[in-house]
Structures are given as structure tokens and as C-alpha cells.
């Protein structure tokens, strides 16, 4: 399970070094991951390849004639990039995904349970600092006690 936030840097070639604690969790997939566009925010999803293989059929099953699901399929499948960690635990983020997420030097890698999200540090901070419309709160969340 992926959790926690990691502030990392991206070099001029688009390489990011995956923190060692995260790399340890990726050992089950031999360093094979899939990076793709997020459907709601200008950030990226990162999944171990095995997890992506479980998610992909669910995405493919979405109806093609529904505008919302069609957009989700275009983003998730159309931007999916299989990657492999190099010997130094780095990946190269493809230019199209860098542009989509506005990634420059400062990056946030944020655990989300079964996967991670890759954010521009500025966009992540803006998102966290933005106000939330509580009218959209799911019913189960209203009763959540931490």
C-alpha cells in the first residue's frame, strides 16, 4: 500500500528518482510501472504494472458513447505509458505526460493506496490550499471518524 508524500526533483531530461521506500513496494512488479493522466486533475497516476492490469479491463468496459466515460478512456488508456525503473531507481516521464501535468523541477509523489499520484509541487499546494464544496461530500464521509 502506497502512502505518504515525497518531495522530489525532476532533472532536465525528465527523470525522477523514486524514493527508496516507494521502490521497495515496487519490487513485487520488478520495477515495471504504468504512468498515465489523471481524469480530474492535471496530475498523473502511477501504478505498479500488476495493479494497472487489474484496472485496465474496468476502464475498457466503460461505454464508448458516453462523453464522460469516453473522455476518461482517452485520458487513461491514451496516455498510459509502461515504464521501467533503471538501475538507479529512476524513470523518465514522457514529454506528453510532463506537459499534461505541468511538471517542471519540483514534483510531489503522493501515495493513494494502490497507486501514487505525481503532481507539480505548485499545483499540489494550490489544490490542497483550495476550498472544498462540502455539498459534494459523499454520504459515507460525513460519518467518518479518524
Residue pairs with C-beta under 8 A, 6 or more apart in sequence:
1 25
1 111
1 113
1 114
2 22
2 25
2 111
2 112
2 113
2 114
2 115
2 116
3 111
3 113
4 21
4 110
4 111
5 108
5 109
5 110
5 111
6 19
6 22
6 108
6 109
6 110
7 106
7 107
7 108
7 121
8 16
8 17
8 18
8 19
8 107
8 108
8 109
9 16
9 17
9 105
9 106
9 107
10 16
10 93
10 98
10 103
10 104
10 105
10 106
10 107
13 92
14 92
14 93
14 94
14 95
14 98
14 103
15 90
15 91
15 92
15 93
16 90
16 91
16 93
16 107
16 109
16 118
17 88
17 89
17 90
18 26
18 85
18 89
18 90
18 91
18 109
19 109
20 89
22 109
22 111
22 116
23 31
23 85
23 89
25 48
26 33
26 48
26 85
28 48
28 50
29 48
29 49
29 50
29 51
31 84
31 85
31 89
32 48
32 49
32 82
32 83
32 84
33 46
33 47
33 48
33 49
33 52
33 82
33 83
33 84
33 85
33 91
34 46
34 47
34 48
34 49
34 52
34 80
34 81
34 82
34 83
35 44
35 45
35 46
35 80
35 81
35 83
35 91
35 93
35 94
35 97
35 118
36 44
36 45
36 47
36 75
36 76
36 77
36 79
36 80
36 81
36 97
37 44
37 45
37 75
37 76
37 78
37 79
37 97
37 100
37 101
38 44
38 45
38 75
38 101
38 117
39 71
39 72
39 75
39 76
41 117
41 119
41 123
41 127
42 100
42 101
42 102
42 120
42 123
43 101
43 117
43 118
43 119
43 120
43 123
43 124
44 93
44 97
44 100
44 101
44 103
44 117
44 118
44 119
45 76
45 115
45 116
45 117
45 118
46 109
46 115
46 116
46 117
46 118
47 55
47 114
47 115
47 116
48 115
49 82
51 114
51 115
52 80
56 77
59 72
59 73
59 76
59 77
60 73
60 77
62 69
62 70
62 72
62 73
63 69
63 70
64 70
64 73
79 96
79 97
79 100
81 94
81 97
83 91
83 92
84 91
85 91
93 103
93 118
97 103
101 118
101 119
101 120
101 123
102 120
102 122
102 123
103 118
103 120
104 120
106 120
106 121
106 122
107 118
107 119
107 120
107 121
108 118
108 119
108 120
108 121
108 124
109 116
109 117
109 118
109 119
110 116
110 117
110 118
110 119
110 124
119 127
